[in-house]
């Protein structure tokens, strides 16, 4: 993505790794926010937003293994069945990485629809895994988190694009 050479390249890669860690910790804090019962159902899938954003923005730093680790940490921190978020986020990252080059060709509204479908895929995988282990999943309200997650992704993606263009201007 970046045509840097020498010492400057390592400085910017270090900066991106620091940003990766900071955004991960921020997303982890957002997952741990205490909510009422009705709020938990519509709360965005923050780790999904994180995985999609980082797989699209810096795929050389964050990929399938990173998504698996993030999902495993989410499973441990939230106390859910071990591996449910890890598997769903891994499939999400794999799908995003397969669509990455096509994604940038899409118009913005097509990107939004693509992200909505990615969140639907991740939710279907999670619901299937919850069903296999016997965890009940509520009805229609569960799917509102997919829409809210897509809206949050739109905000995060515009921030990433602005940050990326500012960094490109600064780096050249």
C-alpha positions in Angstrom: 0.0 0.0 0.0 2.7 2.4 1.0 5.8 3.0 -1.0 8.2 3.8 1.8 11.8 2.7 2.1 14.5 2.7 4.7 14.0 3.9 8.3 10.7 5.8 7.6 8.9 2.6 6.6 9.6 1.0 10.0 8.4 4.2 11.8 5.0 4.2 10.0 4.5 0.4 10.4 5.2 0.9 14.1 2.6 3.7 14.2 0.1 1.4 12.5 0.7 -1.4 15.0 0.2 1.1 17.8 -3.1 2.2 16.2 -4.1 -1.4 15.9 -3.5 -2.1 19.6 -5.2 1.2 20.6 -8.3 0.5 18.5 -8.5 -3.1 19.7 -8.4 -1.9 23.4 -11.1 0.7 22.6 -13.3 -1.9 21.0 -12.8 -4.2 24.0 -13.9 -1.5 26.3 -17.0 -0.9 24.2 -17.8 -4.6 24.5 -17.6 -4.5 28.3 -19.9 -1.5 28.7 -22.7 -2.6 31.1 -26.1 -2.4 29.3 -29.7 -3.2 30.2 -31.1 -6.4 28.7 -32.8 -4.6 25.8 -29.6 -2.7 25.0 -27.5 -5.8 24.7 -29.6 -7.1 21.8 -29.1 -4.0 19.7 -25.5 -3.1 20.7 -23.2 -3.2 17.7 -20.9 -6.0 17.0 -17.8 -3.9 17.7 -15.3 -6.6 17.1 -16.9 -7.2 13.7 -16.5 -3.5 12.9 -12.9 -3.7 14.1 -12.1 -6.8 12.0 -13.7 -5.4 8.8 -12.0 -2.0 9.2 -8.5 -3.5 9.8 -8.8 -6.2 7.1 -9.7 -3.5 4.6 -7.3 -0.9 5.7 -4.1 -2.8 6.6 -4.5 -6.4 5.6 -0.8 -7.0 5.9 -1.0 -6.3 9.7 -4.3 -7.9 10.5 -5.8 -10.9 8.9 -7.5 -14.3 9.6 -5.1 -15.2 12.5 -5.6 -11.8 14.0 -9.4 -12.1 13.8 -9.2 -15.5 15.4 -7.1 -14.1 18.3 -9.5 -11.1 18.7 -12.5 -13.5 18.7 -10.9 -15.7 21.3 -10.1 -12.8 23.5 -13.7 -11.6 23.1 -15.0 -15.1 24.1 -12.8 -15.1 27.2 -13.6 -11.6 28.3 -17.3 -11.8 27.8 -17.6 -15.3 29.2 -19.3 -16.8 26.1 -18.8 -20.3 24.9 -15.1 -20.6 23.9 -14.6 -20.3 20.1 -18.0 -18.9 19.0 -16.7 -15.4 18.3 -13.3 -16.7 17.3 -14.8 -18.8 14.5 -17.4 -16.2 13.3 -14.8 -13.4 13.2 -12.3 -15.7 11.4 -14.9 -16.4 8.7 -15.7 -12.7 8.6 -12.0 -11.8 8.1 -11.5 -14.4 5.5 -14.5 -13.2 3.5 -13.4 -9.6 3.8 -9.9 -10.4 2.6 -11.3 -12.3 -0.4 -13.5 -9.3 -1.3 -10.9 -6.6 -0.5 -9.8 -5.7 -4.0 -13.4 -5.7 -5.3 -14.6 -3.7 -2.3 -12.6 -0.6 -3.3 -14.2 -0.7 -6.8 -17.7 -0.5 -5.4 -19.5 2.7 -4.9 -20.1 3.8 -1.3 -23.7 2.5 -1.2 -22.5 -0.8 -2.6 -19.9 -1.0 0.1 -22.5 -0.4 2.8 -24.7 -3.2 1.4 -21.6 -5.5 1.2 -20.8 -4.7 4.9 -24.4 -5.3 5.9 -24.2 -8.8 4.2 -20.9 -9.5 6.0 -22.6 -8.7 9.3 -25.5 -11.0 8.4 -23.1 -13.8 7.6 -21.2 -13.3 10.9 -24.5 -13.3 12.8 -25.8 -16.4 11.0 -22.6 -18.3 11.9 -22.9 -17.1 15.5 -26.6 -18.1 15.7 -25.8 -21.5 14.3 -23.0 -22.0 16.8 -25.2 -20.8 19.7 -27.9 -23.3 18.5 -25.4 -26.1 18.5 -24.4 -25.5 22.2 -28.0 -24.8 23.3 -27.9 -21.1 23.9 -31.2 -19.5 23.1 -31.2 -16.6 20.7 -34.0 -14.0 20.7 -36.1 -13.2 17.7 -36.2 -10.2 15.4 -34.5 -7.8 17.8 -31.2 -9.8 17.5 -31.0 -8.6 13.8 -31.2 -5.0 14.8 -27.6 -5.2 15.9 -26.6 -6.0 12.3 -28.1 -2.7 11.1 -26.6 -0.8 14.0 -23.2 -2.4 13.3 -23.4 -1.4 9.7 -24.2 2.2 10.7 -21.2 2.2 13.1 -19.0 0.8 10.4 -20.0 3.7 8.1 -18.8 6.2 10.8 -15.6 4.2 11.4 -14.9 3.7 7.7 -15.2 7.5 7.0 -12.8 8.1 9.9 -10.3 5.5 8.5 -10.5 7.1 5.1 -9.9 10.6 6.4 -7.0 9.4 8.6 -5.5 7.4 5.7 -5.7 10.4 3.3 -4.1 12.6 6.0 -1.3 10.1 6.5 -0.7 9.8 2.8 -0.4 13.5 2.5 2.0 13.6 5.5 4.1 10.7 4.3 4.7 12.1 0.8 
